[in-house]
Structure formats: C-alpha cells, structure tokens
Amino acid sequence: MERPAAEPGAQPRANGCSGAAHGALRNGYVRGLPAPDTQIHHIVHNGGLYKKPFNEAFEETPMLVAVLTYVGYGVLTLFGYLRDFLRQWKIEKCQNATEREEQKDFVPLYQDFENFYTRNLYMRIRDSWNRPICSVPGAKVDMMERVSHDYNWTFMYTGRVIKDIINMGSYNYLGFAQNTGACQEAAAKVLSQYGAGVCSTRQEMGNLDKHEELEKLIARFLGVESAMAYGMGFATNSMNIPALVGKGCLILSDELNHASLVLGARLSGATIRIFKHNNMQSLEKLLKDAIVHGQPRTRRPWKKILILVEGIYSMEGSIVRLPEVIALKKKYKSYLYLDEAHSIGALGPSGRGVVEYFGLNPEDVDVMMGTFTKSFGAAGGYIGGKKELIDYLRTYSHSAVYAASLSPPVVEQIITSMKCIMGEDGSTFGKECVQQLAENTRYFRRRLKEMGFIIYGNEDSPVVPLMLYMPAKIGAFGREMLKRNIGVVVVGFPATPIIESRARFCLSAAHTKEILDTSLC
Ligand SMILES: Cc1ncc(COP(=O)(O)O)c(C=O)c1O
C-alpha cells in the first residue's frame, strides 16, 4: 500500500499518533501520520494524474452479515403482515395505522409498499429522526426531550432540554456555526444596519453592496473570473442546471448525486444518463457512446454534454476522482459541473475545496458550484466560473431572476468566515481550522478502523459512514449513542441500499480530541 512519506521530525506518541516537532494544533493533539491500515481496498495512482495517493475503502458487505440483514428485514416484514392482520381484526390496541372511517372512499395517496414500510418498519425507529435542537449546531448541541405514548406515531415535548450533546451530525466542518466571535459580531452589526430581509430580487431593488462584495470575494476564493451567490444551495442546482442545458443536450450524472442535481437535470429537459458512482470506466463508456451515436433516432451530435459530479459524496464519504473526470471531459470535449457543497472549506490545504486538494486548475472546471450551509455556517449557494457564464446566469437563471436575494446578515457571516479561511482577517485561525479538520478526520477514521468497524469513503473525507447493516441496529445505535450524550445521524433504506444501513459522522474543526475520544469510547 502506498503512503505519504513521513514528515521530517515526526515522533511516535503514546496514543498512536505521531507528531511533528512543531505540529501542535489547537485542539490538544499533534499532527499525526496515518497508521498502517489493513482495510483499504482501492488505491489509485492513475497514470500520474494524481499527485498524491488516493485511498478509498468500500469493503463489501460480508456474506454472513448480508444474510443476517436480509433475514432481519424478512422477520420485520412477517411481523408487519401479522400486525396488519391484528389491526384489521382490532386485536392490536394501537389503531393509528388503520385507515380512518372518513377516508375509506379515497384512492390511496401512497404506493402500497411505501405505506407498509412506513407503518411497520419506519415507525418503530421514527424517534431516531427529526429531533428538534435548540442551540447553535456547534461541537455540542442542546436537544428538546421528546416522548411518544403511541409507538412513535406522535411525539410530545416534556419541556426538558438535554444539554451538551456531542454533535456528530451537523455539517459544521470548520466550526463557524457559532453564536459568539467575529462572524456573529459582524453579522449582528450588519443586521442592525441593513435589517434581515431584502424584500426584492437582485434585478429589482434587492442588489446590495454586500452582495457585490460577497461575489467578488467568492471569485477570489475560488480562483475564477466571476461568481454569483443565491439564497439557497438546493435551488442553485435545481434552477441553474436548466439554464445551462435543455432539449438536445446530454447530462451524464453520477448515480449518487444529490437530489438537487437530480431535480435540476430532470427540469432541464436534457437527456440524462447515469454512470456508476465515481467509476471512470462507466463514465468513459457513456461519453464514447454519446460521441459515436449522437442523439437517438436523428443521430445528430449532442448540442452539449454536461458531466455532473460532487466534490465529497455525503452518504459515502467518497471524494470525486476529479483528475480523471477532467481528463475525460477534455478528451471528449464536454463540460463539467462540480458541486462542492461538502468539499468547499473542508478539503485542500487552504480550504479551497477538491480542486485545490488535487492541485488542479480551477479553469478546468466549467461550473464551480457550492453551498454556504456547511463550512461557512450560513445559508445559500454560489456558482463560479468564466465571466460570460456568470453574466449569462444572472439573466437566465430562475433563482437569480425570480428569487429574493440573500439576507444581509447571512451575507456577512459568509464574508467574515471566508475572509477568515483566506487569512484576510489578519489571523491564522481559519488556516488552523482547515488543518484541524484534516487532523480530526484522519484520527477519527483511524481509531474507528482500529476498533474493527467497517467504514466507507476516502481517508481525507470528514464525512465518515460507519456501516451498521442490520435494520434493528439503526434505531439501537442512534438511541444508545444518545443515551451516552452523543448525537449521530443514522441512515437506512430507502436512503441507502437495503443491506447498507449506516451511521454517518460529520467531523468538525470544533471537535476537540477529548470530544472525539468520548464519542469513540
Ligand atoms: C451535494 C449537495 N448539493 C446541494 C445541497 C443543497 O444545499 P442546501 O442544503 O444549502 O440548500 C446539498 C445539501 O446538503 C448537498 O449535499
């Protein structure tokens, strides 16, 4: 297995981390080297395209675990039918799952299986989701206590707040989700100067000096000619893709792309073809096919071919094989749309995202998209690229023309956090946060592997899926972690394949070593 060379001056440490002589970081531990690793399955150093090792692991579900998982779903399904039978004959006391008398003549609103799955499987563990939090989503978070007296059909708040739960679920990668400090102070000042809402679109009365300042800053941050900011990350994808491609165009989309990309692709009217997740053979085959055969029936060449990928995939923890994607897009003269929602701020030596992580040129990505809801602790999305592209989108994108512009304090939160990452606040705090996140990521992933868990994704990805597999473990894991004051997101079918239920940890620069160790114990 290939590994980066050891840093000069690295010292072995008692906790298993090795430390560089001057590598001490904010959170109480020392920059470490990856430990020997036995589970990495895919190591790519493809044809010199990669300047550093690309280590990603997706261990196949062990046969016994797969069988037990299917048996688990089988048992739950059998019990579901049994309980449906008991409900029908009014033997079961809780009748929430039966149709109400006044609804009996209606055509069912949902498909039969969805209905069955919801009432008999999902309801059993519904308490694992939608829990209201009542504090800033920082390293620790406060949660409102809930109870259910009808098997999770309804919940009641007890009025008690569960304090200081370790937050392993928010996308607060750099720790900028705070209610104190420079960002909060700057946002509060702007709030008192401009108010909270703009009450108009950018093209009418909603174009503030703050918006212009933000867009110039984004362009500088990304290293592109121009940028535009939008009020919502989801709408940035779903409303801009239809402005870029349409009928007669072809979209090649990764099978695990986010719903906003999928919606944008569908709304565009372009033909959509799906390639296997991060699989370059699959992408190249589609590209070749598109060039050789052109459009169906007419055989005319496609007007445009647009490849849609994400920087970090938030369910898999994988990082896009960007050097290979760029090589393919150049070879087949297509365009590339890169969604950096999870990678901007979180990857690259200075937090510039996946392009910087691989040491690539931002000009090689035609459409650089990202959101402010993760690393910047704010709201909204952006698109960066060539000036002609951004000028075009300002006129033709629905979210630019028909949506009210970003709220001024939110804009200020983004400006202040971005300047901090860039070191333009005169401190090294932002840079330290980026380094701390990378350190936390390597440490947490290594410790989980040492403990024998199967985890997915790239060793540099702060999204860490820990495989649970069995349906009963989804609820049990979430509840047991919460009992220990650790909040974690659990995910199962249909959000994952049926035998790949998982818990998903999102690491943050705000996590201290003590917090990470508590979560691991
Ligand atoms: C890859 C990706 N793109 C877009 C979005 C939508 O962004 P937002 O939540 O900021 O609207 C998300 C949200 O999580 C995402 O993961």
The ligand as a Gaussian input file, in Angstrom:
#p B3LYP/6-31G(d) Opt

LIG

0 1
 C      -24.207000      17.877000      -2.687000
 C      -25.244000      18.854000      -2.245000
 N      -25.645000      19.803000      -3.094000
 C      -26.591000      20.695000      -2.738000
 C      -27.165000      20.677000      -1.492000
 C      -28.238000      21.655000      -1.136000
 O      -27.704000      22.656000      -0.358000
 P      -28.516000      23.462000       0.763000
 O      -28.820000      22.497000       1.855000
 O      -27.534000      24.501000       1.155000
 O      -29.739000      24.007000       0.152000
 C      -26.752000      19.717000      -0.566000
 C      -27.334000      19.678000       0.781000
 O      -26.965000      19.006000       1.673000
 C      -25.767000      18.773000      -0.952000
 O      -25.351000      17.816000      -0.115000

